[in-house]
Amino acid sequence: MTTRDLFDRQLAAIAGQDLEALLAQYHDDATVVRFDRVARGPAEIRELFTAYLSAKPQVDEIVSLQVTDDVIFYNAVMTIGGNRVTTYGTLVVRDGRVWRQTAAALPVT
C-alpha cells in the first residue's frame, strides 16, 4: 500500500459516506486540526467525522496534489452542506495510517 492508495481510500470513504472506512484510516493517536476545532484520538475524531459526513461532503475536483512517502498535501473543490468550497489540507502518514491532518475550507468566489 502506498501513500497515494491511502489518499484514494480517503476519497472513496468520503464519496461512499462510509464512516467506519474513514475512521479505519486514522491512527489511534491521530490528531485532526481545523480552524474551528481540534480532534484528538478515536472518540473525538469519530465525532468530527460523524458531523462532517452529515453535511454530505462531495469532492468535485482535486485541483492540486503532492504526495511523498509520508505526506499528502492537497487542494480540492468540494461541496459541503450545499456550499462550494476550496479546501486545503495535509495528511501525515505513520505506519500506513493518518497520524496528523490539517484541513481548511474557504468559500468559492
C-alpha positions in Angstrom: 0.0 0.0 0.0 1.3 3.4 -0.9 0.5 6.8 0.5 -1.4 7.5 -2.7 -3.5 4.4 -2.0 -4.4 5.9 1.4 -5.5 9.1 -0.2 -7.6 7.2 -2.8 -9.3 5.2 0.1 -9.9 8.5 1.9 -11.7 9.9 -1.2 -13.7 6.6 -1.6 -14.8 6.7 2.1 -16.0 10.3 1.7 -17.8 9.5 -1.6 -19.4 6.5 0.0 -20.3 8.3 3.2 -18.6 5.4 5.0 -17.8 6.5 8.5 -16.2 3.2 9.5 -13.9 3.1 6.4 -12.9 6.7 7.1 -12.1 6.0 10.7 -10.1 3.0 9.8 -7.7 5.3 8.0 -6.6 7.0 11.3 -4.0 6.1 13.9 -5.2 5.6 17.4 -3.2 8.6 18.5 -4.2 10.7 15.4 -5.0 14.5 15.6 -7.1 16.4 13.1 -6.6 20.2 13.2 -9.1 22.6 11.6 -9.7 26.3 12.3 -13.0 25.5 14.1 -11.7 22.6 16.3 -9.0 20.1 17.1 -10.0 16.4 17.4 -7.6 14.1 19.2 -8.0 10.3 19.4 -10.7 7.9 18.2 -13.7 9.3 20.1 -13.2 12.9 19.1 -12.3 12.0 15.5 -15.4 9.9 15.3 -17.5 12.8 16.5 -15.8 15.2 14.0 -16.3 12.9 11.0 -19.9 12.0 12.0 -20.7 15.7 11.8 -18.7 16.1 8.6 -20.4 13.2 6.8 -23.8 14.5 7.9 -23.1 17.6 5.7 -22.9 15.3 2.7 -19.4 16.3 1.5 -18.7 15.7 -2.2 -15.2 16.1 -3.8 -15.9 17.9 -7.1 -12.3 18.3 -8.2 -8.8 17.6 -7.0 -7.0 20.9 -8.1 -3.5 20.0 -6.8 -1.9 17.1 -5.1 1.6 16.4 -3.8 2.3 13.0 -2.4 5.6 11.9 -0.7 6.4 8.8 1.3 4.6 10.1 4.4 2.9 13.4 3.5 -0.1 14.2 1.3 -0.8 17.9 0.5 -4.0 18.6 -1.4 -6.2 21.4 -2.8 -9.7 20.4 -3.8 -13.0 22.0 -4.7 -15.8 20.4 -2.7 -19.5 20.8 -1.9 -20.1 20.6 1.8 -23.6 21.2 3.2 -24.6 22.5 -0.2 -21.8 25.1 -0.2 -19.0 25.1 -2.7 -15.7 25.5 -1.0 -12.0 25.4 -1.8 -10.2 23.0 0.6 -6.6 22.7 1.5 -5.1 20.1 3.7 -2.2 17.9 4.8 -2.2 14.3 5.9 0.9 13.0 7.6 1.1 9.2 7.5 2.6 6.9 10.1 2.5 3.1 9.8 0.2 3.4 6.8 -2.5 5.4 8.6 -3.2 9.1 9.0 -1.4 10.3 12.1 -1.8 14.1 11.7 -4.2 16.1 9.5 -4.8 19.7 8.8 -7.9 20.9 6.9 -9.2 24.3 5.9 -12.1 25.3 3.7 -12.8 28.7 2.1 -15.9 29.7 0.1 -15.5 29.6 -3.7 -15.7 33.1 -5.0 
